[in-house]
Amino acid sequence: MAVIKAINSHASLARVINYITKTEKTDKSLIGGYNCRGTHALFEMKATKKMWRKTGGRQYKHFVQSFSPTENITLEQAHEIAAELAAAWEKLNGYEVCFATHKDRHHIHTHFVVNSVSFVNGKKFAYSKRDLQNFKDISDRILQSRGLSICQPSKKITSYDRYTYEQICKGESWLADIAVAVLTAKQTAASKAEFIKLLAQQNIKVTWEDSRKYITFTNADGKKVRNKKLTEIFKEDFTKEALLNDFGRNGTAAAIDEIERELGSREIDELIDEIERGEQEKQRESGGSGAIGADDFEPEQEDTDLDEEEERTRRRTYSYER
């Protein structure tokens, strides 16, 4: 099972490319490109922007395809799927895409960074909710063709009416307690182990064995109920398959939150944009042609805390000079 999410990152293009291609996160063999060379994607994307004179605004779109920790898949297979997926989505025709499969987490996932400017006609990349759903559908078809599982839609639970549950249970409040605890845990747990741990904190023991068809929940008083019974009473899907689907979604959401924090905030991106605009103004004042030269293809160094501090100092100095 794989989940696809769009990441709302405000880091610079150089920073996001450097992030997804870090040696501690991936290998050179797991870095690829569609309509570009994966290891030279940053330079080719910048060349496209400069050729069409569209160096401002949104620089890229960022997507992640994340596999469930329980999926029987290798890094190499995930990378092959990523390459097939990029080539199959028609929205990417005419756009450079850098993709890299990561190995640094308990679940395999691939990042896709799409240049915001087309090298064919200079048009900005845009997609709708329907386009994103099509991207997900293509992913599912590729997975099914390889004998892998796909993500099944599930009902999202937003609130619990304890009174209704207790009425359904006909006075069996302990059953309502277990139901609420299980519903809460399955909304946040990113793995089977975390799910069991969360319920243990509520004094509910979980007996989940691969050799048994059903899961058994036991409270502190020794009262037991199977997941099958909870499904029948509360009309919620507590099957093993449904729970594993939920864990996959929760794990992806948590990973994306962490990625967005690591890539940086809007303030950092705005700072970089301001510095770049200042450099462009200096170039115009000095009579620069704006043509692509050798300097445009010098490798950019990876962002570090020290680099960011130097940039902030540079910005302050530049402000004083102006």
C-alpha positions as CSV (number, residue, x, y, z in Angstrom):
1,M,0.0,0.0,0.0
2,A,1.3,3.5,-0.9
3,V,-0.1,6.9,-0.1
4,I,0.6,10.0,-2.2
5,K,0.6,13.4,-0.6
6,A,1.4,16.9,-1.8
7,I,3.8,18.7,0.5
8,N,3.4,22.4,1.2
9,S,7.0,23.4,1.5
10,H,8.4,27.0,1.3
11,A,12.1,26.1,1.1
12,S,14.1,27.3,-1.9
13,L,14.6,25.0,-4.9
14,A,18.2,24.4,-4.0
15,R,17.3,23.5,-0.5
16,V,14.6,21.0,-1.4
17,I,16.8,19.3,-4.0
18,N,19.7,19.1,-1.6
19,Y,17.3,17.7,1.1
20,I,15.9,14.9,-1.0
21,T,19.3,13.9,-2.4
22,K,21.3,13.9,0.9
23,T,23.6,10.9,1.1
24,E,22.4,9.9,4.6
25,K,18.8,9.6,3.2
26,T,19.4,8.0,-0.1
27,D,22.0,6.5,-2.5
28,K,23.1,7.7,-5.9
29,S,21.4,4.7,-7.5
30,L,18.1,5.8,-5.9
31,I,18.2,9.3,-7.4
32,G,16.4,9.7,-10.7
33,G,15.0,12.2,-13.1
34,Y,12.2,12.6,-15.6
35,N,13.0,15.0,-18.5
36,C,16.3,15.7,-16.8
37,R,19.3,14.0,-15.2
38,G,18.5,13.4,-11.5
39,T,22.0,14.4,-10.3
40,H,21.9,17.6,-12.4
41,A,18.2,18.4,-11.9
42,L,18.9,21.7,-9.9
43,F,21.0,23.2,-12.7
44,E,18.7,22.1,-15.5
45,M,15.6,23.5,-13.7
46,K,17.4,26.8,-13.1
47,A,18.4,26.9,-16.7
48,T,14.8,26.4,-17.8
49,K,13.6,29.2,-15.5
50,K,16.2,31.6,-16.9
51,M,15.6,30.7,-20.5
52,W,11.9,31.6,-20.1
53,R,12.6,34.6,-17.9
54,K,10.5,33.1,-15.1
55,T,12.8,33.0,-12.1
56,G,10.4,34.4,-9.5
57,G,7.3,33.1,-7.8
58,R,6.7,29.5,-6.8
59,Q,9.8,27.4,-7.7
60,Y,8.5,23.8,-7.6
61,K,5.8,21.4,-6.5
62,H,6.7,18.6,-4.1
63,F,5.0,15.2,-3.8
64,V,5.7,12.1,-1.7
65,Q,4.8,8.5,-2.4
66,S,5.0,6.6,0.9
67,F,4.7,2.8,1.4
68,S,3.3,1.1,4.5
69,P,5.9,-0.4,6.8
70,T,4.2,-3.7,6.3
71,E,4.5,-3.6,2.5
72,N,6.9,-6.3,1.2
73,I,8.9,-4.0,-1.2
74,T,12.6,-3.2,-1.7
75,L,14.2,0.2,-2.2
76,E,15.0,-0.7,-5.8
77,Q,11.4,-1.7,-6.5
78,A,10.1,1.5,-5.0
79,H,12.5,3.5,-7.2
80,E,11.4,1.7,-10.3
81,I,7.7,2.4,-9.4
82,A,8.6,6.1,-8.9
83,A,10.2,6.3,-12.4
84,E,7.1,4.5,-13.9
85,L,4.7,6.8,-12.1
86,A,6.5,10.0,-13.2
87,A,6.4,8.9,-16.8
88,A,2.7,7.9,-16.6
89,W,1.2,11.1,-15.2
90,E,0.5,13.3,-18.2
91,K,0.6,16.5,-16.1
92,L,4.4,16.1,-15.9
93,N,5.0,16.1,-19.7
94,G,7.3,19.0,-20.5
95,Y,8.5,19.5,-16.9
96,E,11.7,18.4,-15.2
97,V,11.2,16.1,-12.2
98,C,13.8,15.0,-9.7
99,F,12.9,12.0,-7.6
100,A,14.7,10.2,-4.9
101,T,13.8,7.1,-2.8
102,H,14.6,7.4,0.9
103,K,15.9,4.7,3.2
104,D,16.2,6.7,6.5
105,R,12.8,5.9,8.0
106,H,11.0,2.7,9.0
107,H,8.9,3.0,5.8
108,I,10.2,3.4,2.3
109,H,9.1,6.6,0.5
110,T,10.0,8.6,-2.6
111,H,10.1,12.4,-3.0
112,F,9.2,14.0,-6.3
113,V,10.2,17.7,-7.0
114,V,8.6,19.2,-10.1
115,N,10.0,22.3,-11.7
116,S,7.4,25.1,-11.8
117,V,8.3,26.1,-15.4
118,S,7.9,24.0,-18.5
119,F,11.1,23.6,-20.7
120,V,8.8,23.2,-23.7
121,N,6.6,26.4,-23.6
122,G,7.4,28.2,-20.3
123,K,4.0,27.5,-18.8
124,K,3.8,27.3,-15.0
125,F,3.0,23.9,-13.5
126,A,-0.5,23.7,-12.0
127,Y,-2.8,20.8,-11.0
128,S,-6.3,20.4,-9.6
129,K,-7.8,18.1,-7.0
130,R,-8.9,15.9,-9.9
131,D,-5.4,15.8,-11.3
132,L,-4.0,14.8,-7.9
133,Q,-6.6,12.0,-7.6
134,N,-5.6,10.8,-11.1
135,F,-1.9,10.7,-9.9
136,K,-3.0,8.5,-7.0
137,D,-5.1,6.3,-9.3
138,I,-2.1,5.8,-11.6
139,S,0.0,4.8,-8.5
140,D,-2.7,2.3,-7.5
141,R,-2.7,0.7,-11.0
142,I,1.0,0.4,-11.0
143,L,1.0,-1.2,-7.6
144,Q,-1.7,-3.7,-8.6
145,S,0.2,-4.6,-11.7
146,R,3.1,-5.6,-9.5
147,G,0.9,-7.6,-7.1
148,L,1.2,-5.0,-4.3
149,S,-1.7,-3.8,-2.1
150,I,-3.4,-0.4,-2.5
151,C,-4.9,2.0,-0.1
152,Q,-8.6,1.5,0.5
153,P,-10.8,4.5,1.4
154,S,-12.0,4.5,4.9
155,K,-14.5,6.5,6.9
156,K,-13.0,9.4,8.8
157,I,-14.2,9.8,12.4
158,T,-14.3,13.3,13.6
159,S,-16.2,13.0,16.9
160,Y,-17.6,10.5,19.3
161,D,-21.0,10.6,21.0
162,R,-20.5,8.6,24.2
163,Y,-24.2,8.7,25.1
164,T,-25.1,7.1,21.7
165,Y,-22.4,4.5,22.2
166,E,-23.7,3.7,25.7
167,Q,-27.2,3.4,24.4
168,I,-26.0,1.1,21.6
169,C,-24.3,-1.0,24.3
170,K,-27.5,-1.1,26.4
171,G,-25.8,-0.1,29.6
172,E,-22.5,-1.9,28.8
173,S,-20.3,1.2,29.5
174,W,-17.1,-0.9,29.5
175,L,-17.8,-1.7,25.8
176,A,-18.2,2.0,25.0
177,D,-15.0,2.7,26.8
178,I,-13.1,0.2,24.7
179,A,-14.7,1.4,21.5
180,V,-13.8,5.1,22.1
181,A,-10.2,4.1,23.1
182,V,-9.8,2.0,19.9
183,L,-11.2,4.7,17.7
184,T,-8.9,7.3,19.2
185,A,-5.8,5.1,18.9
186,K,-6.4,4.2,15.3
187,Q,-6.6,7.9,14.4
188,T,-3.1,8.6,15.7
189,A,-1.1,5.4,15.6
190,A,1.4,5.0,12.8
191,S,2.1,1.3,13.4
192,K,0.7,-1.8,15.0
193,A,3.2,-1.5,17.9
194,E,2.1,2.1,18.5
195,F,-1.5,1.2,18.4
196,I,-1.0,-1.5,21.1
197,K,1.0,0.9,23.2
198,L,-1.6,3.6,23.1
199,L,-4.3,1.2,24.2
200,A,-2.1,-0.2,27.0
201,Q,-1.9,3.3,28.3
202,Q,-5.7,3.1,28.7
203,N,-5.3,-0.2,30.5
204,I,-6.6,-2.2,27.5
205,K,-4.6,-5.2,26.4
206,V,-4.5,-6.0,22.7
207,T,-4.1,-9.6,21.5
208,W,-3.2,-9.3,17.8
209,E,-1.6,-12.4,16.3
210,D,-1.0,-13.2,12.6
211,S,-2.2,-16.7,13.1
212,R,-5.6,-15.5,14.4
213,K,-8.3,-13.9,12.2
214,Y,-9.6,-11.5,14.9
215,I,-8.1,-9.0,17.4
216,T,-9.1,-9.3,21.0
217,F,-9.3,-6.2,23.4
218,T,-9.3,-6.9,27.1
219,N,-9.9,-4.2,29.8
220,A,-8.5,-4.0,33.3
221,D,-11.4,-6.0,34.7
222,G,-10.7,-8.8,32.3
223,K,-13.7,-8.2,30.0
224,K,-13.0,-9.0,26.4
225,V,-14.4,-8.1,23.0
226,R,-13.2,-8.9,19.5
227,N,-12.7,-6.4,16.7
228,K,-15.4,-8.2,14.8
229,K,-18.0,-7.5,17.5
230,L,-17.0,-3.8,17.7
231,T,-17.4,-3.5,13.9
232,E,-20.9,-5.0,14.1
233,I,-22.1,-2.8,17.0
234,F,-20.6,0.5,16.0
235,K,-20.6,0.1,12.2
236,E,-17.0,1.1,12.1
237,D,-14.3,-0.9,10.2
238,F,-12.0,-2.4,12.9
239,T,-10.7,-5.2,10.7
240,K,-6.9,-5.8,10.6
241,E,-6.8,-4.5,7.0
242,A,-8.6,-1.3,7.9
243,L,-6.4,-0.6,10.9
244,L,-3.2,-1.2,8.9
245,N,-4.5,1.2,6.2
246,D,-5.1,3.8,8.9
247,F,-1.6,3.3,10.3
248,G,-0.1,3.9,6.9
249,R,-2.0,7.2,6.5
250,N,-1.1,8.4,9.9
251,G,2.6,7.5,9.4
252,T,2.6,9.4,6.1
253,A,1.0,12.5,7.7
254,A,3.5,12.5,10.6
255,A,6.4,12.1,8.2
256,I,5.2,15.0,6.0
257,D,4.9,17.2,9.0
258,E,8.5,16.4,10.0
259,I,9.7,17.0,6.4
260,E,8.0,20.4,6.2
261,R,9.6,21.4,9.6
262,E,13.0,20.2,8.4
263,L,12.8,22.0,5.1
264,G,12.1,25.3,6.8
265,S,9.6,28.0,7.2
266,R,8.1,30.6,4.9
267,E,10.4,33.2,6.5
268,I,13.5,31.4,5.3
269,D,12.2,31.2,1.8
270,E,11.2,34.8,1.7
271,L,14.7,35.7,3.0
272,I,16.3,33.8,0.1
273,D,14.0,35.4,-2.4
274,E,14.9,38.9,-1.1
275,I,18.6,38.2,-1.4
276,E,18.1,36.8,-5.0
277,R,16.1,39.9,-6.0
278,G,18.9,42.1,-4.6
279,E,21.5,40.2,-6.7
280,Q,19.3,40.6,-9.8
281,E,19.0,44.4,-9.2
282,K,22.8,44.6,-8.8
283,Q,23.3,42.7,-12.1
284,R,20.9,45.1,-13.9
285,E,22.6,48.1,-12.5
286,S,26.0,46.8,-13.7
287,G,24.7,46.1,-17.2
288,G,24.5,42.3,-16.9
289,S,22.9,40.5,-19.8
290,G,21.1,37.9,-17.8
291,A,22.2,35.2,-20.1
292,I,23.1,31.7,-18.9
293,G,26.8,31.4,-18.1
294,A,29.2,29.0,-16.5
295,D,28.5,30.5,-13.0
296,D,24.9,29.4,-13.3
297,F,26.0,25.8,-13.3
298,E,28.3,25.9,-10.2
299,P,27.1,23.3,-7.7
300,E,25.2,24.9,-4.8
301,Q,26.3,23.9,-1.3
302,E,23.9,22.2,1.1
303,D,22.0,24.5,3.5
304,T,23.3,24.4,7.0
305,D,22.6,26.5,10.1
306,L,25.9,28.3,9.5
307,D,25.0,29.1,5.9
308,E,21.6,30.5,7.0
309,E,23.3,32.7,9.6
310,E,25.7,34.0,7.0
311,E,22.7,34.7,4.7
312,R,21.0,36.6,7.5
313,T,24.1,38.7,8.1
314,R,24.4,39.3,4.4
315,R,20.8,40.5,4.3
316,R,21.3,42.9,7.2
317,T,24.5,44.3,5.5
318,Y,22.7,44.7,2.2
319,S,19.8,46.5,3.9
320,Y,22.3,49.0,5.5
321,E,24.1,49.6,2.2
322,R,20.8,50.4,0.5
